[in-house]
Amino acid sequence: MLAVKISPKYQVVIPKELREQLKLKPGQKLFVYVREGSLRLEPPRPISELFGIAPGIDWKESDRDHDDRF
């Protein structure tokens, strides 16, 4: 397990080993959130990866909010 230190500006450096393993690039955006009391960093996933994540859901026309248009 690797450890990082929080700087006085509340910044952390992702260790090189992990940057290479995850193929992170300078300027790349990461989503930051808390899950079960832990800080999580994840790269955004392409929309194509979301295909099929909810198999078996039967949508009805009444499920759609027709007032969500601008």
N, C-alpha and C positions, 0 to 999 in steps of 0.2 A: 504494500500500500504506500502510496506517495503522499506527502504532506505539503501544504503551501502555507504561507504566512500572509496575513492581511496587512497591507501597508497602511500608513497613517491616512492615506486618501481612500481607504477601503477598497483597494485594488488587489487582485491576486494574479499571479503568473501561472498559466497552465504549463506544467512541465513538458519539456521537449519530447520525451518518450510518449506521452499521451497525445500531444499535437500530431506527431507522426503517425501514431496508431489510428487516430480518428481522421487523419488527412485534413486538419484544420489549416486554413490559410489566413494571412493577415487581412483584416477588414471584413472577414466573414462574420455574419450575424449569428447569434445564438439566442434561443429562448431561455429565459431564466425564470424558474418558479420553485415553489416549496411543495414538496410532497412528503407526507408522513414525517414532518419535522426535519427533512433534509433539503438542502439547496440542490437544485438540479439545473444543469446546463445541457441543452440539446440543440443541434442544428435543425433548421426547418426541414421538413420532409417534402419532397415533391408531391404534387397532387396525385400523380399516377400511383403512388404507394398507398393512397387511401382507398383505391378501388377494391371493393369486396370486404371492407371492414365490418359491415353490418349485414351479413347474409341472413335471409329469412324475415327481415322486417317488411311488413306489408303496409305500404303507405296508402292513405286514403286522401281524396281531394280535400276533405275537411281538415287534414293535418297541416295544410299549407296556409300561411298567413298572407292573405291577398292585400293587406294594408301596408306591406313592407316596401312598397315602391316609392321612389322619390318623385 
